[in-house]
Structures are given as C-alpha cells and as structure tokens.
Amino acid sequence: VEFLDYEDYVICMESLNLVPILPKTATTANKNNDLNLKLKPNPAVYQTELSFHLDSADEVDIKITDITGRKIMYRNKYQLDSGQQRIIIQTHNLPVGLHMLMISTKYETVLEKLIIQK
C-alpha cells in the first residue's frame, strides 16, 4: 500500500500508556474495536498486515505517527467495500520505534500500537 498524503495529530503520555488526542474530524476512539482491527506481525520489520472488517462500504483513513505525534504515513479516503479487509503496509523504510496506527471510518476511529524493529 502506498501512502500518499500526510496529516498531523497529537499524542500525549498518560500513566505510561499512549493516549491519542484525536483530530477535530474524528468521531470517537473506539475502545471496543468494532472493526476487529489486527496488525501482524507486530513488532514488524519489513511489513505488517493490517486486517479489519467493514459492515458496509466506506471511506477509510489510515494514519501512522511516531510517539511524538510526528506524521509518518497517511492515506486519506481509501474507498473499500464491505467485508474483511487486508492491507499490507511496508515498514522497512519507517523509523524504528513505537508508533500509533489510527484507522477511521465515517462512524468510528480505532487506534493500535505498532512497533517497528530492524
């Protein structure tokens, strides 16, 4: 998957757990993970597979930031059909460390930690 555009959002630390502060356009951080979002392998070296389920066709935004909130990758308005989704993200060119992956649909936003190793 080629990520084409970038956008900033802020991440802060709270009790040693990363807590993202979502952009104004995001709806809510869904702790129940209704998308059934999974990243494997995680930690990743060369690539990671992002898998999730959409109940209906939707535009999906995929964002990755480092721990400081610096933008790493962003894909805006990725049009997907309903059903199980599988996206391969190349990680070999990303900086080593802890990152946050945010996936947003029209109705929800889900966050997942992503660790990049070399």
N, C-alpha and C positions, 0 to 999 in steps of 0.2 A: 504494500500500500504506500503510495506516495502522498506525503502530507504537504500541502501547498501554501497555506496561509498561517499567520500567527496571531495570537491574541494573549493579553496579559490577564492574570488574576492572582490574588494574593493568597499565600499560605502562611499560617502562623503556628507556633508551637503551644500546646496546652497539655500539661502534665505528661510530657514526653510522647504524646500522641499527636500526629499531624491533624490539624483541623482546618480544612479549606474554607476560605471565605469566598462564597460564590459571586460571580458577576451579577449585575442587576438583571440581566436577561435570563438567568437560570431560575427555575421554579423552586425546587427543594432538593436537599441532599437526601436521597432515599436510603435509609439505613437497612431496610428490608431487602434491598437489591432485587426488586421485582423483575429486572432484566435477566437475572441469573447470570450475571457477568463473571467470567472466569479468564484468568491470564495464566498461560502455561507455555514454557517453563517460567517460573518466577522464583528466584532470580534468573535473568536472561543474559545471554552472552551475544549471540548473533541475531536472534529473532525471538519474538514471543507471539503466541496465538491468542488473539482476543476473541472470545466467543460469548454470545449473548442471544437472547430470544426476544423478538418483537411480536406482540399480539396482533399488530396491524402495520401496514406500510407506513413509513415515517421518514422524516429527515433527521439524521443523526449527526451531532457534532462530537468529534473525538479530539481531546486535548491532553497533552503531556507537559508537565512543568517539572523543574527540579525542586529541591526542598526550599529554596528561597523564593519560589514563585516565578522564576525566570522562565519564559516561554521556551519550549524545546520543539514541540510539534503541534500542529493544529490542522484539522480537516473540518471544514465548515460545510453544512448542508449536503451530507453524504446520503443520497436517496437510496433507501433499502426497502425491499419487500418484506411482508410478514414472514415469520418463521425463525428458525435457527440461523444465526449469522456467524461467520468465521472470517476474521481478518488477520492477516499476517503482518506484523509490524517489524521492520528491520531495525535492530537495536545496535548493530556493530558500530555505527557511526555516532551513537549517542554518548554523552559523558557518563562515566562510571558514577554510581551513587544511587541514592534514594530519590524516586520521582513519584509524582501523583498522576494517575490517568483518570480523566473525567470523561464520561460519556453522557451526552444529553440528548433527550428526545423532546418532543413537544410537551410531554406530560411529566417527565421525571429526569433527574440527574443522579448518577451513581458514580462514586469515587472508589478507586482501588490503588493501593500502594504497588509500585513497580520498582524492582531493584535491578540495576544494570551492573554487570560484572564483566571483566576482561580476562 
